Amino acid sequence: MEADTQRVSAASAGLTSLALRLTGNLVFSPLSIYAALALVAAGARGAALDELLALLGSTSRDDLAVLVRGALDDDSESGGPL
């Protein structure tokens, strides 16, 4: 689980770097962008899928699903915000 968290953090750092180059006045959630790109990857094929997986630090759609579930899991009984 720790390795998954580190991979998501590394991918988020890359997304943050990209966003900061776009504008100096921007507020966003790296986790939200990561989750949105993971959804795009779920429907992508070919080179687009390969590029998205590389950007998100994943090797396959299944691996990406595990990473997203782990990143969004809050371990509460209700499955919602704490």
KETIKE-576104 format. One line per 10 residues: their letters; for each residue x, y, z of N, C-alpha, C, CB. Coordinates in nm, 4 decimals. Glycine has a CB too. Layout:
! residues N
a) X:Y:Z:X:Y:Z:X:Y:Z:X:Y:Z | ...;
! end
This chain:
! residues 82
meadtqrvsa) 0.0819:-0.1190:0.0000:0.0000:0.0000:0.0000:0.0864:0.1255:0.0000:-0.0932:-0.0003:0.1198 | 0.1947:0.1231:0.0761:0.2861:0.2375:0.0822:0.3463:0.2675:-0.0552:0.3980:0.2110:0.1841 | 0.3827:0.1626:-0.1288:0.4385:0.1817:-0.2626:0.3354:0.2448:-0.3550:0.4870:0.0481:-0.3207 | 0.2089:0.2033:-0.3441:0.1022:0.2617:-0.4255:0.0861:0.4096:-0.3945:-0.0304:0.1881:-0.4020 | 0.0892:0.4435:-0.2680:0.0766:0.5835:-0.2264:0.1915:0.6657:-0.2833:0.0735:0.5949:-0.0723 | 0.3120:0.6113:-0.2814:0.4275:0.6822:-0.3355:0.4151:0.7024:-0.4860:0.5556:0.6062:-0.3036 | 0.3605:0.6030:-0.5564:0.3429:0.6153:-0.7011:0.2398:0.7213:-0.7341:0.3017:0.4813:-0.7620 | 0.1301:0.7260:-0.6612:0.0279:0.8284:-0.6840:0.0850:0.9653:-0.6498:-0.0997:0.7999:-0.5998 | 0.1615:0.9753:-0.5423:0.2229:1.1025:-0.5042:0.3198:1.1508:-0.6111:0.2953:1.0888:-0.3701 | 0.3988:1.0588:-0.6658:0.4934:1.0963:-0.7709:0.4200:1.1449:-0.8955:0.5843:0.9777:-0.8060;
asagltslal) 0.3143:1.0757:-0.9333:0.2355:1.1183:-1.0492:0.1703:1.2532:-1.0227:0.1282:1.0133:-1.0835 | 0.1204:1.2746:-0.9010:0.0582:1.4022:-0.8655:0.1596:1.5156:-0.8708:-0.0045:1.3943:-0.7259 | 0.2827:1.4874:-0.8308:0.3875:1.5898:-0.8365:0.4130:1.6301:-0.9814:0.5184:1.5384:-0.7709 | 0.4107:1.5327:-1.0709:0.4280:1.5635:-1.2125:0.3130:1.6463:-1.2658:0.4411:1.4360:-1.2931 | 0.1904:1.6143:-1.2243:0.0743:1.6920:-1.2662:0.0804:1.8338:-1.2107:-0.0547:1.6233:-1.2215 | 0.1274:1.8480:-1.0894:0.1423:1.9802:-1.0284:0.2426:2.0632:-1.1069:0.1867:1.9680:-0.8813 | 0.3539:2.0020:-1.1421:0.4557:2.0717:-1.2201:0.3994:2.1194:-1.3534:0.5765:1.9807:-1.2434 | 0.3233:2.0326:-1.4195:0.2611:2.0700:-1.5465:0.1651:2.1872:-1.5280:0.1869:1.9500:-1.6070 | 0.0807:2.1810:-1.4277:-0.0183:2.2858:-1.4043:0.0487:2.4195:-1.3719:-0.1123:2.2452:-1.2905 | 0.1564:2.4158:-1.2980:0.2240:2.5403:-1.2618:0.2871:2.6082:-1.3827:0.3304:2.5134:-1.1568;
rltgnlvfsp) 0.3216:2.5298:-1.4829:0.3757:2.5889:-1.6053:0.2657:2.6558:-1.6877:0.4466:2.4820:-1.6892 | 0.1417:2.6141:-1.6680:0.0311:2.6706:-1.7447:-0.0045:2.8109:-1.6978:-0.0905:2.5808:-1.7349 | -0.0016:2.8332:-1.5694:-0.0364:2.9643:-1.5140:0.0184:2.9734:-1.3721:-0.1912:2.9876:-1.5155 | 0.0413:3.0920:-1.3253:0.0919:3.1106:-1.1907:-0.0188:3.1251:-1.0870:0.1807:3.2309:-1.1865 | -0.1438:3.1338:-1.1294:-0.2543:3.1576:-1.0375:-0.3596:3.0493:-1.0584:-0.3151:3.2995:-1.0585 | -0.3360:2.9328:-0.9973:-0.4208:2.8177:-1.0222:-0.4375:2.7375:-0.8943:-0.3626:2.7300:-1.1338 | -0.5598:2.6959:-0.8666:-0.5885:2.6107:-0.7514:-0.6575:2.4857:-0.8031:-0.6770:2.6849:-0.6446 | -0.6071:2.3700:-0.7621:-0.6668:2.2443:-0.8051:-0.6268:2.1343:-0.7088:-0.6241:2.2089:-0.9492 | -0.6961:2.0233:-0.7192:-0.6651:1.9060:-0.6396:-0.5925:1.8056:-0.7289:-0.7942:1.8439:-0.5776 | -0.4652:1.7768:-0.7020:-0.3939:1.6776:-0.7831:-0.4634:1.5406:-0.7826:-0.2508:1.6626:-0.7322;
lsiyaalalv) -0.5237:1.5041:-0.6703:-0.5934:1.3762:-0.6645:-0.7153:1.3757:-0.7564:-0.6356:1.3453:-0.5210 | -0.7861:1.4871:-0.7644:-0.9020:1.4964:-0.8539:-0.8592:1.4852:-0.9994:-0.9773:1.6284:-0.8314 | -0.7509:1.5508:-1.0350:-0.7004:1.5426:-1.1716:-0.6548:1.3998:-1.2011:-0.5839:1.6428:-1.1934 | -0.5873:1.3376:-1.1057:-0.5416:1.2000:-1.1215:-0.6613:1.1081:-1.1459:-0.4620:1.1540:-0.9968 | -0.7652:1.1221:-1.0659:-0.8840:1.0373:-1.0800:-0.9527:1.0622:-1.2136:-0.9823:1.0624:-0.9646 | -0.9606:1.1870:-1.2568:-1.0234:1.2178:-1.3857:-0.9437:1.1575:-1.5016:-1.0362:1.3702:-1.4041 | -0.8116:1.1685:-1.4955:-0.7290:1.1092:-1.6004:-0.7362:0.9570:-1.5978:-0.5841:1.1546:-1.5857 | -0.7538:0.8993:-1.4804:-0.7707:0.7541:-1.4705:-0.9003:0.7116:-1.5396:-0.7713:0.7090:-1.3220 | -1.0052:0.7923:-1.5271:-1.1304:0.7635:-1.5976:-1.1117:0.7732:-1.7489:-1.2412:0.8600:-1.5518 | -1.0362:0.8728:-1.7928:-1.0071:0.8851:-1.9358:-0.9287:0.7625:-1.9827:-0.9273:1.0158:-1.9652;
aagargaald) -0.8318:0.7187:-1.9022:-0.7515:0.6015:-1.9385:-0.8364:0.4761:-1.9503:-0.6414:0.5794:-1.8361 | -0.9429:0.4689:-1.8737:-1.0306:0.3510:-1.8789:-1.0922:0.3337:-2.0171:-1.1415:0.3622:-1.7736 | -1.1108:0.4423:-2.0901:-1.1689:0.4336:-2.2232:-1.0691:0.4512:-2.3363:-1.2753:0.5349:-2.2368 | -0.9442:0.4736:-2.3027:-0.8413:0.4976:-2.4047:-0.7873:0.3665:-2.4606:-0.7263:0.5806:-2.3462 | -0.7288:0.3775:-2.5792:-0.6658:0.2615:-2.6443:-0.5351:0.3046:-2.7091:-0.7608:0.1981:-2.7503 | -0.4531:0.2077:-2.7376:-0.3319:0.2320:-2.8154:-0.2350:0.3280:-2.7503:-0.3681:0.2838:-2.9489 | -0.1817:0.4187:-2.8334:-0.0799:0.5126:-2.7867:-0.1335:0.6057:-2.6784:-0.0270:0.5943:-2.9033 | -0.2610:0.6454:-2.6911:-0.3193:0.7342:-2.5896:-0.3213:0.6661:-2.4532:-0.4623:0.7762:-2.6299 | -0.3595:0.5390:-2.4508:-0.3595:0.4638:-2.3247:-0.2185:0.4533:-2.2690:-0.4192:0.3232:-2.3450 | -0.1227:0.4209:-2.3542:0.0158:0.4087:-2.3088:0.0666:0.5389:-2.2480:0.1059:0.3670:-2.4246;
ellallgsts) 0.0344:0.6515:-2.3111:0.0787:0.7816:-2.2599:0.0118:0.8142:-2.1271:0.0490:0.8920:-2.3618 | -0.1166:0.7867:-2.1169:-0.1869:0.8133:-1.9907:-0.1325:0.7259:-1.8779:-0.3380:0.7896:-2.0072 | -0.1106:0.5983:-1.9053:-0.0563:0.5093:-1.8021:0.0813:0.5567:-1.7571:-0.0480:0.3647:-1.8542 | 0.1646:0.6004:-1.8514:0.2978:0.6507:-1.8151:0.2865:0.7762:-1.7296:0.3810:0.6802:-1.9415 | 0.1988:0.8673:-1.7684:0.1784:0.9911:-1.6922:0.1309:0.9616:-1.5506:0.0772:1.0817:-1.7632 | 0.0429:0.8619:-1.5378:-0.0160:0.8295:-1.4083:0.0684:0.7315:-1.3273:-0.1536:0.7725:-1.4282 | 0.1812:0.6893:-1.3808:0.2713:0.6021:-1.3061:0.2191:0.4608:-1.2915:0.2965:0.6593:-1.1710 | 0.1508:0.4111:-1.3935:0.0895:0.2796:-1.3867:0.1350:0.1950:-1.5050:-0.0639:0.2912:-1.3840 | 0.1175:0.0639:-1.4930:0.1589:-0.0267:-1.6002:0.0419:-0.0851:-1.6775:0.2413:-0.1384:-1.5434 | -0.0785:-0.0803:-1.6220:-0.1965:-0.1356:-1.6882:-0.3222:-0.0712:-1.6308:-0.2020:-0.2899:-1.6720;
rddlavlvrg) -0.4344:-0.0932:-1.6976:-0.5615:-0.0421:-1.6456:-0.5930:-0.1026:-1.5091:-0.6758:-0.0719:-1.7442 | -0.5670:-0.2325:-1.4960:-0.5938:-0.2989:-1.3678:-0.5076:-0.2403:-1.2566:-0.5688:-0.4501:-1.3792 | -0.3808:-0.2180:-1.2861:-0.2891:-0.1579:-1.1886:-0.3374:-0.0177:-1.1511:-0.1444:-0.1520:-1.2452 | -0.3832:0.0562:-1.2504:-0.4343:0.1914:-1.2266:-0.5582:0.1880:-1.1383:-0.4663:0.2608:-1.3594 | -0.6468:0.0916:-1.1620:-0.7678:0.0788:-1.0798:-0.7316:0.0545:-0.9336:-0.8568:-0.0358:-1.1319 | -0.6317:-0.0289:-0.9104:-0.5868:-0.0560:-0.7734:-0.5322:0.0722:-0.7099:-0.4785:-0.1677:-0.7721 | -0.4533:0.1480:-0.7856:-0.3968:0.2724:-0.7336:-0.5061:0.3732:-0.6977:-0.3010:0.3336:-0.8359 | -0.6043:0.3885:-0.7856:-0.7111:0.4858:-0.7606:-0.7951:0.4433:-0.6407:-0.8006:0.5017:-0.8854 | -0.8300:0.3142:-0.6343:-0.9073:0.2675:-0.5187:-0.8315:0.2940:-0.3893:-0.9392:0.1173:-0.5317 | -0.7016:0.2673:-0.3904:-0.6205:0.2893:-0.2706:-0.6104:0.4362:-0.2338:-0.4820:0.2326:-0.2907;
aldddsesgg) -0.5996:0.5229:-0.3351:-0.5866:0.6665:-0.3096:-0.7162:0.7262:-0.2567:-0.5445:0.7390:-0.4366 | -0.8290:0.6724:-0.3017:-0.9581:0.7286:-0.2624:-1.0200:0.6600:-0.1417:-1.0531:0.7210:-0.3772 | -0.9621:0.5501:-0.0969:-1.0162:0.4759:0.0171:-0.9855:0.5501:0.1461:-0.9584:0.3328:0.0222 | -1.0893:0.5775:0.2234:-1.0672:0.6486:0.3495:-1.0778:0.5586:0.4715:-1.1656:0.7611:0.3624 | -1.1000:0.4287:0.4502:-1.1064:0.3287:0.5569:-1.2194:0.3518:0.6575:-0.9760:0.3258:0.6299 | -1.3171:0.4340:0.6230:-1.4287:0.4527:0.7150:-1.5325:0.3440:0.6914:-1.4918:0.5931:0.6979 | -1.6147:0.3185:0.7879:-1.7187:0.2162:0.7749:-1.8226:0.2558:0.6708:-1.7867:0.1919:0.9098 | -1.8495:0.3852:0.6568:-1.9516:0.4302:0.5640:-1.8988:0.4395:0.4207:-2.0057:0.5644:0.6081 | -1.7661:0.4396:0.4060:-1.7067:0.4543:0.2732:-1.7067:0.5977:0.2247:-1.7797:0.3683:0.1743 | -1.7435:0.6901:0.3112:-1.7493:0.8310:0.2732:-1.6480:0.9123:0.3502:-1.8886:0.8870:0.2959;
pl) -1.6614:1.0433:0.3418:-1.5691:1.1310:0.4143:-1.5726:1.1045:0.5646:-1.6028:1.2773:0.3867 | -1.4603:1.1242:0.6271:-1.4498:1.0997:0.7719:-1.5206:1.1985:0.8534:-1.3105:1.0972:0.8142;
! end
